[in-house]
Amino acid sequence: MAQNAKISGLTDELIHAILRFDPATNKQAYRHARESASRRLRGHQFARTNQFDVASAFAGLDEKFRVKNRDDLADALQIRLQKLERHTSRFTPDILALLLQLSDRPLENTRVEALDLLQPPSPPRPLTWAEILHDDPYSDDDIWKDIDYAVASSGDEQTTKTRPRAKPLPLTSVEQDDSWSPDACIVPSQEDLVQHIIADQFWSAAVDDNDTKLHITELQAIRETLFMLAGLRTNLYLLDKQHSNIRINPRYLLRHAMYDTMSHLLVEFAEIGRETYRLRQWTKRTSSLQLVQAFEAAVRTRLVQHDETLAKIQVTYLTPTEPDAVSLLCLLDHVRSVTAPILRLARIVSQIEPELLVNPFRHLEALFGDICLSQMTLELHIFQYLSGVFFECLKAYLKPIRKWMEVGELPMNDETFFIFQSDASSDATSLWHDRYVLRKGALNDLRAPSFLRPAMKRVFNTGKSVVFLRELGLASKDTTFRGRELHLDHEAVCGTSDTVPLAPFAELFQVTFDKWMQSTYSQASSVLRQHLVETCGLVRTLATFAILYLGKNGAVFEDFACTLFERLDAGRKGWNDRYVLTEVTCSIFGTVMAPAEAERIVVRSSKPKNGNTPLRGLATIKIDYALPWPIQNIILRSSIPEYQQVFTALLQVYRVKYLLQRLYRERSSRHKGRIARLIHRLRHRLHWFADTLRSYLTETVIFFSSLELDAAMEKAKDIDQMTDVHTSFVVKLRERALLADDMKPIQKAIVDVLELGVTFTAILIKGALQNVSSGEDRSTRSRNDNKAEAPEEDDDSDADLERDVSEGSHPVPKRDLLTSLFTIDDEYGKLLPFIIAGLRSVGKVGAEPMWEQLADRLSWEGKANGLQVDAGI
């Protein structure tokens, strides 16, 4: 009952806290809320935490830590779980389950060193009497004397009694005199000690003959060997400074060993000393290059550590703490183990020393290669040793890289950096591609360490992005876009494990370097891309090019083409005036463009070359579009002629269609029989060829290429990728449109077929004009019959058709009409199979399905129409 009352009271408080109204004013609502809350509270059963699941979860964590080579973390977890077992309660599983829920990737985020901060402070050491006496010694002479308590007592004034004097106590150690006699400070000399010292100086022993051998002890040989390894002068080893060589002095022998045995051991030591001596000599010849100076400093540091190790070995022989055998064999094994890393470093230096003047980062490549080799051979100590040297030297190389990525500045007069400024005064339109250049070597390889070359392109583009933004006024030299820097060292690459990592060092380094790039990678690339797309209107410019050059809006492009052809056919002087053509073009394309974009259009028309036909002369009409300088770094100047070629090809197709559409039915209806059928056939075939070619160019080539361009531009991250995407688009567009250099035979055949259409219209127009001129000799009846048979025609005059012949077509052949038509039909019959066969052959070689599709579409005409018409003629 008490429990129910308690729950009832808590329920009332909960309702008051949530509803916040007086129960007296709305009793029904309060009663409903109270019953609903009580029913839900009474009906809910909270399940207890499963302690076995919790134990299984911790066991899984322990196994995961050990599989991931984090035994230190697993051991720390087990120790604390064992301590917790002594203080368990019924809430222990709930607490552990809560800790599991709160954990956030313990394998990556947990550091065992942080547990030391949780250790309670050690209790103060108990105070001892020795410390007390040290701070406050017994210096008072009267401290041990008896005290006369009766002197100050007032109760004993009436009766004076004498107290017997106590016997004097003996002097303590404190009261004793601490002065010393001078004679006691003199240590008696050992007369034979000097003789021992002189005897140990075996090098000062006098010999009568140079061939006389001196016997030394093994301890003396060990001391001389350690001195030699430390780079000091010795008598047992002779130093040849000119050749940097160390050889054995044959005058000294061991009493208990044969000369060959001794010399073999000493030669081993001499070889080790020779390598280290050459390394010491190399560090004395300082270089002026910063990269080499960093390498020299790292080597000097390792030499100091090597000398400290040798000094510790000497201590074991000078002041041994425990009995140990004095043996050159044991020393050789010990020296080999401790000098293996420095010897490997010495070999690297001897190999790359001639190349450092030409390749100042050759040491980085050599260290990187030896690190990978030591990992594969499981040489843990050498792997860690060389890795430390490598990352110390790499820091010096990454400093100018970081500065370039953050502020876009290059080191002054640094021939070792892989980027240089080719033209500081270059135009802003070529800033991205011409101002800064990658430094290449004699073999056209990048002047950068081989293991960093895959990432150097990103480094190059990042710095150029910062410079680009500064030119746009969006960044200054003080502005940085860097993120949180990641330290690039051995621990960051290989972890803190004491074993050789399983993954290859090259892959581990590449992953970590990518992370370092991401941490220092400037956000300028994304900012620049967003500015080019949104502010500079890159996507809008590409859409404008598609309308202007590629005929994306077919109605507007046809209006422009027809207007241009009308001016061309008018035959008036100044039809190609660039100001007039520019105004007409701006007015036509301005219907689908913004006024600011239409004002950027400029039309030029040059004089056609001698020998060019009027159809090929359409290439003299060119359209220019004034691009803003940031966009010119993406849409290169070399791409504009490619657009012009596609534009000319479309104009040629529209020109043939324009001329064929101006032929009316009445022109061919004046002819009867075989000529009429041949005219209808040629008109159909030429019109069908022009329509098929226009459909292929606009609905297949341009449409699908534009879709690929839009998709690739969405994925491009910087200007280089955008430029590559656009350049690839233009090249692919030119190839698919059959305008590439290796497609010239097919392109020439297509233009020849279109030229046949121009010649065909010229022949019919000339024949129509001749019929008009000879109509004066005909009877009125025949003229009326011709009018009755002719269909309705538009308002174009024969004068316009005559101008078509004189300005826009081939000269009329002098042969009769039937012969001319048969010649055109014969030429068409030869060119069409050649085009189809050429498209199929290049389609198989180039693996371009569009060419195969065009060949199939062109072959339909020959199968469906050509044979039937031939049979009817």
Summary of the structure (lengths in Angstrom):
residues: 873
radius of gyration: 50.3
end to end distance: 116.0
largest distance: 192.2
contacts: 2284
relative contact order: 0.04
helix: 65%
strand: 4%
